[in-house]
Amino acid sequence: MAATHWVIDRFEAVSAPDARPPLIVPLTATFKPGSIKPDEVLREFERFHARLCSLLIKNHDRPSKRPLLPFALAWRDDPRTRPDKYRSRPASHATFFSHPSVAPHVHGVLVIHPQLVDKFLSVADDLGATWRGIASFVGSTCDRPVRRNGTLQLELECGQRISDGLIAGAADGEIARAELDRWLGYSSKLASRWDAGDCDLFTVLPTAA
């Protein structure tokens, strides 16, 4: 899978011999049901990425800090890719949640620079609150911003296992690559199954300078 090679290339680019390895972090970000249009979710994730950069790096917008910024691949997803999950719910809930516009969400992966792994782990438990606290005037019917973000799930154990495997190489590296490939395949399933035309279904961060 091309995305797997992309993530591994970034992982290897910031790795250094005899130094702490980078950290790969799979994640899922959700929104309050019915609160956001599907084509807005990646923009909201980009706002979170900017907030994360500011938590990890002082003056993160300086060109000299760009090599340290967390690398991210993120995909838009919605319930149409898992119809079996929603059919098992009570009929009233299944009809509600199975509609693509009701519960769009984001799956993705971060690659944290080795110099920032300790800092990232120190704030990881608070990133759910950071995600929920991001407000927007989009969709607001008054002068006050609305908070539409729901949960942020970081798969830290999975990410550490993948990261350790990639550093170990050989058989462990192949297992790690396969696990990363499965996660990225799951994350990008909407993009692989649906032709959205000009609609963006994934984002790469940081964006080009």
N, CA, C and O of each residue as an XYZ file, in Angstrom:
836
protein
N       0.853     -1.201      0.000
C       0.000      0.000      0.000
C       0.884      1.246      0.000
O       1.828      1.336      0.785
N       0.583      2.203     -0.874
C       1.427      3.388     -1.019
C       1.531      4.173      0.292
O       2.603      4.672      0.635
N       0.413      4.281      1.023
C       0.435      5.046      2.266
C       1.379      4.417      3.289
O       2.026      5.131      4.055
N       1.461      3.098      3.305
C       2.369      2.418      4.229
C       3.808      2.810      3.938
O       4.568      3.118      4.856
N       4.184      2.801      2.668
C       5.542      3.209      2.300
C       5.788      4.669      2.667
O       6.888      5.034      3.081
N       4.777      5.489      2.517
C       4.901      6.910      2.826
C       5.210      7.102      4.316
O       6.115      7.854      4.679
N       4.445      6.413      5.171
C       4.652      6.530      6.614
C       6.020      5.976      7.003
O       6.736      6.592      7.793
N       6.381      4.836      6.464
C       7.672      4.229      6.806
C       8.823      5.107      6.317
O       9.836      5.234      7.004
N       8.678      5.706      5.151
C       9.720      6.614      4.656
C       9.925      7.773      5.624
O      11.058      8.159      5.910
N       8.822      8.325      6.127
C       8.936      9.425      7.088
C       9.563      8.933      8.395
O      10.409      9.608      8.981
N       9.136      7.750      8.841
C       9.686      7.154     10.063
C      11.195      6.993      9.941
O      11.939      7.340     10.858
N      11.640      6.468      8.812
C      13.072      6.230      8.614
C      13.839      7.531      8.424
O      15.008      7.630      8.798
N      13.177      8.532      7.839
C      13.859      9.804      7.582
C      14.233     10.527      8.868
O      15.242     11.230      8.911
N      13.430     10.362      9.917
C      13.711     11.068     11.173
C      14.351     10.154     12.213
O      14.593     10.574     13.344
N      14.624      8.909     11.836
C      15.324      7.988     12.734
C      16.818      8.264     12.701
O      17.356      8.737     11.700
N      17.474      7.962     13.809
C      18.927      8.129     13.889
C      19.515      6.956     14.664
O      18.915      6.502     15.638
N      20.675      6.459     14.249
C      21.303      5.343     14.972
C      21.583      5.704     16.426
O      21.980      6.825     16.743
N      21.365      4.726     17.299
C      21.678      4.887     18.729
C      20.901      6.039     19.375
O      21.344      6.600     20.377
N      19.757      6.387     18.809
C      18.909      7.430     19.394
C      17.495      6.886     19.549
O      17.141      5.873     18.947
N      16.708      7.550     20.341
C      15.325      7.114     20.521
C      14.604      7.131     19.180
O      14.743      8.089     18.419
N      13.834      6.083     18.878
C      13.137      6.043     17.583
C      11.934      6.969     17.572
O      11.463      7.377     18.634
N      11.433      7.305     16.408
C      10.172      8.045     16.306
C       9.032      7.181     16.840
O       9.217      5.998     17.125
N       7.869      7.777     16.971
C       6.692      7.044     17.447
C       5.569      7.187     16.437
O       5.189      8.299     16.071
N       5.042      6.057     15.988
C       3.870      6.037     15.116
C       2.627      5.936     15.988
O       2.573      5.111     16.900
N       1.630      6.769     15.714
C       0.418      6.802     16.540
C      -0.824      6.720     15.657
O      -1.216      7.727     15.068
N      -1.458      5.546     15.547
C      -2.766      5.472     14.879
C      -3.817      6.192     15.725
O      -3.739      6.184     16.953
N      -4.788      6.806     15.073
C      -5.800      7.551     15.821
C      -7.132      7.572     15.086
O      -7.207      7.358     13.876
N      -8.181      7.838     15.862
C      -9.529      8.036     15.327
C     -10.143      9.241     16.018
O     -10.111      9.337     17.245
N     -10.698     10.158     15.245
C     -11.353     11.352     15.783
C     -12.806     11.367     15.328
O     -13.094     11.203     14.143
N     -13.722     11.564     16.276
C     -15.149     11.576     15.954
C     -15.756     12.935     16.262
O     -15.129     13.801     16.872
N     -17.013     13.094     15.813
C     -17.761     14.332     16.023
C     -19.120     13.998     16.637
O     -19.594     12.865     16.550
N     -19.725     14.984     17.245
C     -21.062     14.777     17.784
C     -22.012     14.472     16.628
O     -21.976     15.157     15.606
N     -22.864     13.449     16.779
C     -23.746     13.039     15.674
C     -24.541     14.204     15.100
O     -25.157     14.975     15.836
N     -24.519     14.318     13.781
C     -25.307     15.336     13.097
C     -24.791     16.748     13.221
O     -25.490     17.693     12.854
N     -23.558     16.921     13.740
C     -23.077     18.272     14.030
C     -22.206     18.869     12.935
O     -21.920     20.066     12.967
N     -21.771     18.057     11.955
C     -20.798     18.542     10.990
C     -21.048     17.905      9.636
O     -21.490     16.759      9.549
N     -20.761     18.654      8.581
C     -20.879     18.110      7.235
C     -19.656     17.245      6.938
O     -18.552     17.569      7.376
N     -19.838     16.154      6.201
C     -18.703     15.271      5.919
C     -17.505     15.969      5.298
O     -16.362     15.628      5.604
N     -17.755     16.951      4.421
C     -16.616     17.594      3.751
C     -15.902     18.615      4.636
O     -14.989     19.298      4.172
N     -16.308     18.730      5.912
C     -15.650     19.649      6.834
C     -14.719     18.933      7.814
O     -13.947     19.588      8.514
N     -14.781     17.602      7.875
C     -14.094     16.906      8.958
C     -12.567     16.977      8.837
O     -11.873     17.077      9.849
N     -12.048     16.927      7.629
C     -10.592     16.993      7.488
C     -10.055     18.368      7.848
O      -8.954     18.491      8.384
N     -10.827     19.391      7.554
C     -10.408     20.737      7.955
C     -10.333     20.842      9.478
O      -9.427     21.481     10.012
N     -11.279     20.218     10.175
C     -11.244     20.240     11.634
C     -10.046     19.458     12.155
O      -9.441     19.844     13.155
N      -9.701     18.364     11.487
C      -8.517     17.621     11.908
C      -7.262     18.455     11.688
O      -6.336     18.400     12.497
N      -7.218     19.213     10.622
C      -6.067     20.079     10.374
C      -5.930     21.125     11.477
O      -4.816     21.502     11.838
N      -7.049     21.591     12.010
C      -6.992     22.543     13.134
C      -6.419     21.856     14.370
O      -5.656     22.463     15.122
N      -6.781     20.606     14.578
C      -6.216     19.856     15.701
C      -4.716     19.666     15.519
O      -3.952     19.795     16.476
N      -4.291     19.360     14.300
C      -2.863     19.183     14.050
C      -2.098     20.461     14.384
O      -1.019     20.405     14.974
N      -2.649     21.598     14.012
C      -2.000     22.869     14.343
C      -1.921     23.058     15.853
O      -0.911     23.532     16.375
N      -3.001     22.681     16.559
C      -2.999     22.789     18.024
C      -1.955     21.846     18.627
O      -1.262     22.213     19.576
N      -1.844     20.643     18.083
C      -0.850     19.694     18.573
C       0.565     20.245     18.371
O       1.408     20.142     19.262
N       0.814     20.820     17.215
C       2.134     21.403     16.950
C       2.472     22.475     17.974
O       3.609     22.562     18.437
N       1.491     23.286     18.326
C       1.741     24.359     19.291
C       2.005     23.811     20.688
O       2.721     24.434     21.473
N       1.430     22.646     21.007
C       1.669     22.028     22.313
C       3.062     21.410     22.393
O       3.676     21.372     23.459
N       3.548     20.932     21.263
C       4.818     20.206     21.256
C       6.029     21.086     20.982
O       7.129     20.791     21.447
N       5.834     22.163     20.231
C       6.974     22.925     19.735
C       6.735     24.419     19.937
O       5.726     24.949     19.474
N       7.633     25.087     20.607
C       7.545     26.539     20.747
C       7.859     27.180     19.402
O       8.803     26.788     18.715
N       7.053     28.172     19.040
C       7.213     28.860     17.745
C       7.239     27.854     16.598
O       8.127     27.885     15.746
N       6.254     26.966     16.591
C       6.243     25.857     15.635
C       6.093     26.311     14.182
O       6.388     25.551     13.260
N       5.633     27.552     13.978
C       5.428     28.023     12.613
C       6.699     28.578     11.976
O       6.662     29.009     10.824
N       7.821     28.578     12.693
C       9.076     29.034     12.112
C       9.604     27.971     11.145
O       9.489     26.777     11.418
N      10.178     28.394     10.024
C      10.724     27.420      9.067
C      11.741     26.472      9.684
O      11.822     25.309      9.289
N      12.509     26.948     10.637
C      13.544     26.098     11.251
C      12.952     24.952     12.054
O      13.624     23.951     12.301
N      11.689     25.094     12.464
C      11.035     24.045     13.265
C      10.283     23.039     12.403
O       9.798     22.028     12.912
N      10.184     23.303     11.116
C       9.382     22.441     10.239
C       9.808     20.968     10.269
O       8.937     20.098     10.259
N      11.112     20.649     10.306
C      11.495     19.231     10.342
C      10.993     18.485     11.577
O      10.933     17.255     11.572
N      10.633     19.213     12.633
C      10.173     18.575     13.862
C       8.663     18.325     13.875
O       8.176     17.554     14.702
N       7.925     18.957     12.981
C       6.467     18.888     13.041
C       5.973     17.451     12.876
O       6.518     16.702     12.066
N       4.948     17.059     13.633
C       4.376     15.727     13.458
C       3.879     15.529     12.027
O       3.163     16.370     11.483
N       4.264     14.421     11.438
C       3.764     14.046     10.119
C       2.443     13.327     10.307
O       2.317     12.482     11.193
N       1.451     13.655      9.480
C       0.132     13.046      9.632
C      -0.465     12.696      8.283
O      -0.381     13.466      7.327
N      -1.069     11.520      8.225
C      -1.959     11.137      7.136
C      -3.313     10.883      7.760
O      -3.414     10.155      8.747
N      -4.355     11.472      7.200
C      -5.686     11.301      7.775
C      -6.723     11.182      6.670
O      -6.650     11.863      5.647
N      -7.690     10.302      6.898
C      -8.749     10.043      5.923
C     -10.123     10.293      6.534
O     -10.366     10.024      7.710
N     -10.992     10.803      5.715
C     -12.399     10.908      6.076
C     -13.048      9.533      5.947
O     -12.742      8.775      5.025
N     -13.939      9.222      6.873
C     -14.695      7.969      6.827
C     -16.118      8.257      7.293
O     -16.381      9.290      7.909
N     -17.029      7.340      6.995
C     -18.401      7.480      7.485
C     -19.051      6.100      7.549
O     -18.452      5.121      7.103
N     -20.268      6.002      8.098
C     -20.861      4.691      8.371
C     -21.124      3.812      7.163
O     -21.359      2.615      7.328
N     -21.094      4.351      5.967
C     -21.400      3.509      4.806
C     -20.369      2.395      4.622
O     -20.649      1.396      3.960
N     -19.174      2.562      5.206
C     -18.140      1.543      5.046
C     -18.286      0.402      6.041
O     -17.605     -0.615      5.913
N     -19.169      0.553      7.039
C     -19.389     -0.513      8.015
C     -20.891     -0.731      8.232
O     -21.364     -0.581      9.359
N     -21.646     -1.076      7.201
C     -23.096     -1.200      7.364
C     -23.489     -2.271      8.361
O     -24.518     -2.140      9.024
N     -22.690     -3.339      8.487
C     -23.012     -4.410      9.420
C     -23.036     -3.917     10.862
O     -23.835     -4.388     11.671
N     -22.156     -2.966     11.181
C     -22.070     -2.434     12.537
C     -23.363     -1.739     12.932
O     -23.790     -1.836     14.083
N     -23.990     -1.042     11.999
C     -25.167     -0.253     12.315
C     -26.456     -1.046     12.166
O     -27.464     -0.713     12.789
N     -26.436     -2.087     11.351
C     -27.626     -2.930     11.237
C     -27.913     -3.665     12.539
O     -29.060     -4.015     12.817
N     -26.877     -3.900     13.334
C     -27.058     -4.635     14.584
C     -27.695     -3.781     15.674
O     -28.074     -4.308     16.720
N     -27.819     -2.500     15.459
C     -28.427     -1.618     16.448
C     -29.946     -1.637     16.321
O     -30.478     -2.094     15.309
N     -30.647     -1.144     17.341
C     -32.108     -1.004     17.192
C     -32.448     -0.229     15.932
O     -31.700      0.660     15.524
N     -33.561     -0.557     15.320
C     -33.911     -0.007     14.009
C     -33.846      1.511     13.978
O     -33.338      2.082     13.013
N     -34.345      2.170     15.000
C     -34.351      3.636     15.006
C     -32.922      4.186     14.997
O     -32.643      5.174     14.317
N     -32.014      3.549     15.750
C     -30.622      4.000     15.787
C     -29.904      3.647     14.499
O     -29.106      4.436     13.993
N     -30.185      2.459     13.964
C     -29.507      2.014     12.754
C     -29.781      2.958     11.596
O     -28.867      3.311     10.850
N     -31.039      3.370     11.442
C     -31.398      4.281     10.361
C     -30.704      5.623     10.523
O     -30.248      6.219      9.547
N     -30.625      6.096     11.765
C     -30.008      7.383     12.036
C     -28.509      7.352     11.756
O     -27.994      8.197     11.023
N     -27.811      6.386     12.336
C     -26.361      6.378     12.266
C     -25.817      5.880     10.933
O     -24.657      6.138     10.614
N     -26.624      5.174     10.148
C     -26.116      4.646      8.896
C     -26.066      5.697      7.793
O     -25.530      5.430      6.717
N     -26.605      6.869      8.034
C     -26.574      7.914      7.021
C     -25.201      8.580      7.023
O     -24.726      8.976      8.087
N     -24.552      8.717      5.876
C     -23.181      9.249      5.827
C     -22.995     10.601      6.490
O     -21.933     10.872      7.052
N     -24.014     11.459      6.435
C     -23.845     12.812      6.958
C     -24.013     12.892      8.472
O     -23.733     13.930      9.071
N     -24.465     11.810      9.092
C     -24.736     11.851     10.529
C     -23.466     11.662     11.349
O     -23.233     12.391     12.313
N     -22.658     10.701     10.975
C     -21.510     10.362     11.816
C     -20.199     10.270     11.038
O     -19.520      9.247     11.121
N     -19.822     11.303     10.285
C     -18.500     11.268      9.643
C     -17.411     11.333     10.706
O     -17.621     11.898     11.779
N     -16.262     10.764     10.413
C     -15.163     10.760     11.369
C     -13.844     10.680     10.606
O     -13.824     10.627      9.376
N     -12.760     10.671     11.347
C     -11.428     10.685     10.746
C     -10.610      9.538     11.326
O     -10.590      9.333     12.540
N      -9.942      8.798     10.459
C      -8.919      7.829     10.866
C      -7.586      8.311     10.311
O      -7.527      8.907      9.235
N      -6.535      8.052     11.043
C      -5.247      8.469     10.519
C      -4.095      7.956     11.340
O      -4.254      7.076     12.186
N      -2.932      8.517     11.081
C      -1.719      8.121     11.778
C      -0.790      9.324     11.882
O      -0.695     10.133     10.959
N      -0.115      9.429     13.004
C       0.912     10.442     13.231
C       2.275      9.767     13.287
O       2.393      8.620     13.718
N       3.295     10.483     12.850
C       4.677     10.074     13.090
C       5.312     11.194     13.909
O       5.492     12.311     13.426
N       5.649     10.872     15.161
C       6.192     11.867     16.084
C       7.714     11.817     16.047
O       8.314     10.753     16.203
N       8.330     12.970     15.840
C       9.786     13.070     15.767
C      10.408     12.571     17.077
O       9.847     12.808     18.147
N      11.555     11.885     17.012
C      12.191     11.356     18.229
C      12.396     12.395     19.323
O      12.248     12.084     20.505
N      12.732     13.614     18.948
C      12.974     14.646     19.950
C      11.703     15.053     20.694
O      11.773     15.693     21.743
N      10.543     14.682     20.152
C       9.274     15.116     20.732
C       8.459     13.976     21.333
O       7.353     14.202     21.825
N       8.989     12.754     21.300
C       8.212     11.610     21.792
C       7.867     11.771     23.262
O       6.715     11.568     23.645
N       8.843     12.131     24.100
C       8.566     12.286     25.531
C       7.524     13.374     25.770
O       6.619     13.205     26.587
N       7.656     14.483     25.061
C       6.690     15.572     25.214
C       5.303     15.118     24.771
O       4.306     15.409     25.431
N       5.246     14.402     23.648
C       3.958     13.910     23.166
C       3.304     12.989     24.189
O       2.119     13.136     24.487
N       4.058     12.055     24.719
C       3.492     11.123     25.695
C       3.035     11.846     26.963
O       2.097     11.404     27.627
N       3.690     12.948     27.298
C       3.298     13.696     28.504
C       1.973     14.425     28.327
O       1.295     14.721     29.312
N       1.591     14.722     27.074
C       0.328     15.429     26.831
C      -0.739     14.516     26.235
O      -1.875     14.944     26.033
N      -0.385     13.262     25.950
C      -1.307     12.373     25.231
C      -2.643     12.213     25.947
O      -3.693     12.207     25.304
N      -2.613     12.084     27.269
C      -3.859     11.882     28.016
C      -4.783     13.096     27.942
O      -5.988     12.975     28.164
N      -4.230     14.246     27.635
C      -5.032     15.468     27.588
C      -5.483     15.831     26.179
O      -6.224     16.797     25.998
N      -5.048     15.072     25.186
C      -5.369     15.447     23.808
C      -6.845     15.232     23.476
O      -7.382     15.894     22.587
N      -7.500     14.321     24.177
C      -8.941     14.177     23.983
C      -9.672     15.450     24.360
O     -10.578     15.891     23.652
N      -9.273     16.041     25.483
C      -9.883     17.303     25.906
C      -9.511     18.429     24.939
O     -10.327     19.308     24.662
N      -8.284     18.398     24.431
C      -7.870     19.401     23.439
C      -8.750     19.305     22.200
O      -9.206     20.322     21.678
N      -8.987     18.091     21.734
C      -9.834     17.880     20.559
C     -11.252     18.381     20.814
O     -11.818     19.085     19.978
N     -11.828     18.025     21.959
C     -13.197     18.447     22.267
C     -13.296     19.953     22.453
O     -14.357     20.538     22.236
N     -12.201     20.583     22.853
C     -12.241     22.010     23.162
C     -12.107     22.915     21.952
O     -12.256     24.131     22.074
N     -11.827     22.345     20.778
C     -11.690     23.173     19.580
C     -13.076     23.618     19.119
O     -13.930     22.788     18.810
N     -13.291     24.913     19.076
C     -14.605     25.459     18.731
C     -14.575     26.068     17.335
O     -13.517     26.411     16.808
N     -15.755     26.193     16.754
C     -15.869     26.734     15.404
C     -17.131     27.575     15.296
O     -18.139     27.294     15.944
N     -17.060     28.623     14.461
C     -18.256     29.406     14.169
C     -19.048     28.806     13.013
O     -20.178     29.219     12.753
N     -18.457     27.832     12.315
C     -19.168     27.167     11.223
C     -20.340     26.382     11.798
O     -20.152     25.558     12.693
N     -21.526     26.623     11.303
C     -22.707     25.934     11.789
C     -23.340     26.576     13.005
O     -24.379     26.113     13.476
N     -22.727     27.645     13.529
C     -23.288     28.323     14.683
C     -24.421     29.250     14.246
O     -24.327     29.909     13.210
N     -25.487     29.297     15.038
C     -26.619     30.164     14.729
C     -26.611     31.434     15.577
O     -27.563     32.214     15.542
N     -25.548     31.638     16.331
C     -25.447     32.827     17.170
C     -24.017     33.348     17.103
O     -23.225     32.910     16.269
N     -23.695     34.285     17.989
C     -22.373     34.886     17.976
C     -21.332     34.037     18.688
O     -20.143     34.356     18.655
N     -21.762     32.968     19.326
C     -20.830     32.129     20.066
C     -20.432     30.907     19.243
O     -21.257     30.348     18.521
N     -19.166     30.491     19.351
C     -18.724     29.305     18.599
C     -19.382     28.041     19.152
O     -19.838     28.011     20.295
N     -19.421     27.016     18.334
C     -19.976     25.730     18.757
C     -18.840     24.721     18.863
O     -17.833     24.817     18.161
N     -19.022     23.753     19.755
C     -18.058     22.668     19.913
C     -18.703     21.395     19.376
O     -19.672     20.881     19.935
N     -18.142     20.904     18.281
C     -18.740     19.772     17.583
C     -17.938     18.487     17.732
O     -18.426     17.406     17.403
N     -16.712     18.600     18.225
C     -15.846     17.433     18.261
C     -16.249     16.468     19.369
O     -16.682     16.879     20.445
N     -16.099     15.185     19.086
C     -16.466     14.145     20.044
C     -15.255     13.523     20.706
O     -14.633     14.144     21.568
N     -14.910     12.303     20.315
C     -13.822     11.581     20.969
C     -12.557     11.594     20.111
O     -12.608     11.724     18.888
N     -11.428     11.455     20.793
C     -10.143     11.262     20.124
C      -9.504     10.031     20.747
O      -9.182     10.022     21.935
N      -9.327      9.009     19.949
C      -8.752      7.758     20.429
C      -7.362      7.568     19.836
O      -7.203      7.487     18.618
N      -6.358      7.498     20.705
C      -4.981      7.273     20.296
C      -4.623      5.817     20.575
O      -4.758      5.345     21.704
N      -4.171      5.113     19.553
C      -3.797      3.702     19.708
C      -2.305      3.629     20.047
O      -1.485      3.246     19.213
N      -1.970      4.007     21.292
C      -0.561      4.128     21.664
C       0.142      2.776     21.736
O       1.291      2.658     21.310
N      -0.526      1.759     22.267
C       0.112      0.443     22.358
C       0.377     -0.129     20.970
O       1.450     -0.669     20.702
N      -0.605     -0.005     20.102
C      -0.445     -0.457     18.723
C       0.702      0.299     18.049
O       1.541     -0.303     17.379
N       0.732      1.612     18.231
C       1.767      2.420     17.620
C       3.155      2.091     18.135
O       4.117      2.052     17.368
N       3.257      1.851     19.448
C       4.563      1.494     20.007
C       5.032      0.148     19.470
O       6.216     -0.047     19.197
N       4.088     -0.775     19.324
C       4.424     -2.097     18.792
C       4.932     -1.989     17.343
O       5.915     -2.632     16.973
N       4.259     -1.180     16.545
C       4.694     -0.977     15.158
C       6.060     -0.306     15.119
O       6.940     -0.723     14.366
N       6.235      0.730     15.927
C       7.502      1.464     15.941
C       8.656      0.561     16.352
O       9.713      0.572     15.721
N       8.453     -0.230     17.423
C       9.508     -1.139     17.881
C       9.846     -2.165     16.803
O      11.014     -2.491     16.588
N       8.813     -2.670     16.128
C       9.040     -3.668     15.090
C       9.829     -3.115     13.920
O      10.699     -3.796     13.376
N       9.529     -1.878     13.529
C      10.250     -1.276     12.398
C      11.719     -1.064     12.733
O      12.579     -1.201     11.862
N      12.013     -0.735     13.968
C      13.399     -0.552     14.382
C      14.118     -1.894     14.456
O      15.300     -1.983     14.123
N      13.412     -2.944     14.891
C      14.034     -4.261     15.054
C      14.459     -4.846     13.723
O      15.480     -5.529     13.637
N      13.667     -4.578     12.668
C      13.998     -5.088     11.347
C      13.667     -6.567     11.198
O      13.054     -7.171     12.077
N      14.083     -7.140     10.070
C      13.891     -8.569      9.775
C      12.440     -8.979      9.969
O      11.530     -8.290      9.507
N      12.217    -10.114     10.662
C      10.862    -10.665     10.811
C       9.955     -9.711     11.564
O       8.798     -9.529     11.184
N      10.461     -9.097     12.628
C       9.640     -8.154     13.404
C       9.234     -6.975     12.530
O       8.121     -6.462     12.652
N      10.126     -6.547     11.655
C       9.808     -5.441     10.764
C       8.688     -5.785      9.802
O       7.834     -4.945      9.519
N       8.680     -7.007      9.297
C       7.622     -7.433      8.388
C       6.279     -7.485      9.102
O       5.258     -7.103      8.531
N       6.271     -7.953     10.340
C       5.037     -7.992     11.129
C       4.531     -6.574     11.372
O       3.334     -6.306     11.268
N       5.457     -5.668     11.698
C       5.080     -4.277     11.951
C       4.515     -3.631     10.690
O       3.517     -2.913     10.753
N       5.143     -3.880      9.559
C       4.652     -3.333      8.292
C       3.253     -3.857      7.983
O       2.398     -3.107      7.513
N       3.020     -5.133      8.244
C       1.703     -5.714      7.975
C       0.643     -5.093      8.874
O      -0.475     -4.835      8.429
N       0.991     -4.849     10.154
C       0.024     -4.240     11.069
C      -0.266     -2.798     10.662
O      -1.416     -2.361     10.703
N       0.759     -2.068     10.276
C       0.561     -0.697      9.810
C      -0.269     -0.681      8.532
O      -1.142      0.170      8.366
N      -0.003     -1.606      7.644
C      -0.747     -1.689      6.392
C      -2.226     -1.957      6.649
O      -3.085     -1.383      5.979
N      -2.530     -2.828      7.619
C      -3.934     -3.115      7.961
C      -4.623     -1.862      8.495
O      -5.763     -1.571      8.134
N      -3.922     -1.124      9.359
C      -4.533      0.079      9.923
C      -4.794      1.129      8.839
O      -5.862      1.740      8.801
N      -3.828      1.328      7.980
C      -3.990      2.330      6.930
C      -5.037      1.893      5.907
O      -5.754      2.731      5.360
N      -5.128      0.595      5.646
C      -6.181      0.106      4.770
C      -7.558      0.341      5.362
O      -8.494      0.725      4.660
N      -7.671      0.105      6.667
C      -8.934      0.377      7.368
C      -9.246      1.870      7.347
O     -10.388      2.268      7.114
N      -8.239      2.686      7.588
C      -8.438      4.136      7.647
C      -8.897      4.698      6.311
O      -9.699      5.631      6.268
N      -8.393      4.138      5.228
C      -8.650      4.695      3.899
C      -9.736      3.962      3.136
O      -9.830      4.107      1.917
N     -10.569      3.169      3.827
C     -11.528      2.323      3.113
C     -12.574      3.116      2.351
O     -13.028      2.670      1.298
N     -12.972      4.285      2.856
C     -13.933      5.095      2.103
C     -13.302      5.580      0.801
O     -13.929      5.526     -0.257
N     -12.065      6.054      0.883
C     -11.389      6.556     -0.306
C     -11.179      5.452     -1.342
O     -11.181      5.720     -2.544
N     -11.001      4.221     -0.885
C     -10.743      3.128     -1.822
C     -12.028      2.573     -2.440
O     -11.985      1.897     -3.468
N     -13.179      2.861     -1.806
C     -14.439      2.286     -2.279
C     -15.365      3.290     -2.951
O     -16.341      2.897     -3.590
N     -15.076      4.574     -2.816
C     -16.026      5.580     -3.283
C     -15.304      6.645     -4.091
O     -14.332      7.236     -3.621
N     -15.771      6.887     -5.287
C     -15.232      7.944     -6.131
C     -15.930      9.247     -5.771
O     -17.090      9.463     -6.122
N     -15.208     10.114     -5.064
C     -15.802     11.357     -4.560
C     -15.618     12.525     -5.509
O     -15.961     13.656     -5.165
N     -15.080     12.276     -6.706
C     -14.875     13.386     -7.627
C     -13.827     14.342     -7.093
O     -12.706     13.934     -6.789
N     -14.186     15.617     -6.976
C     -13.250     16.631     -6.503
C     -13.221     16.757     -4.983
O     -12.479     17.577     -4.444
N     -14.012     15.960     -4.298
C     -14.092     16.054     -2.836
C     -12.842     15.438     -2.211
O     -12.412     14.358     -2.616
N     -12.261     16.121     -1.228
C     -11.074     15.607     -0.545
C     -11.463     14.507      0.438
O     -12.340     14.695      1.280
N     -10.806     13.366      0.321
C     -11.043     12.255      1.242
C      -9.841     11.981      2.133
O      -9.926     11.139      3.026
N      -8.723     12.669      1.915
C      -7.588     12.513      2.824
C      -6.755     13.784      2.818
O      -6.867     14.620      1.921
N      -5.927     13.907      3.829
C      -5.040     15.060      3.947
C      -3.677     14.599      4.407
O      -3.553     13.586      5.094
N      -2.652     15.346      4.028
C      -1.278     15.096      4.447
C      -0.782     16.347      5.155
O      -0.881     17.450      4.617
N      -0.250     16.180      6.357
C       0.189     17.317      7.160
C       1.616     17.081      7.660
O       1.983     15.938      7.933
N       2.420     18.126      7.783
C       2.093     19.510      7.444
C       1.965     19.701      5.943
O       2.551     18.959      5.155
N       1.199     20.693      5.564
C       1.034     20.986      4.147
C       2.321     21.568      3.583
O       3.235     21.927      4.325
N       2.377     21.653      2.278
C       3.596     22.164      1.635
C       3.910     23.566      2.113
O       3.012     24.381      2.326
N       5.185     23.835      2.277
C       5.599     25.170      2.734
C       5.241     26.214      1.688
O       5.506     27.400      1.883
